[in-house]
């Protein structure tokens, strides 16, 4: 869950008091999915430039 804090998506206080574990895991999954999409776009752009 520290990844969420480092990414600025949630604070430790929010994770402890506002989110259930299920909600925090969903937020983490969405964050990782967004990272994967961005990496895919960067890869497509790199292939297109070559």
Residue pairs with C-beta under 8 A, 6 or more apart in sequence:
1 10
1 15
1 24
1 28
3 28
3 31
4 10
4 15
4 24
4 27
4 28
4 31
5 11
5 12
5 15
7 31
9 27
9 31
10 18
10 19
10 24
10 27
15 24
19 27
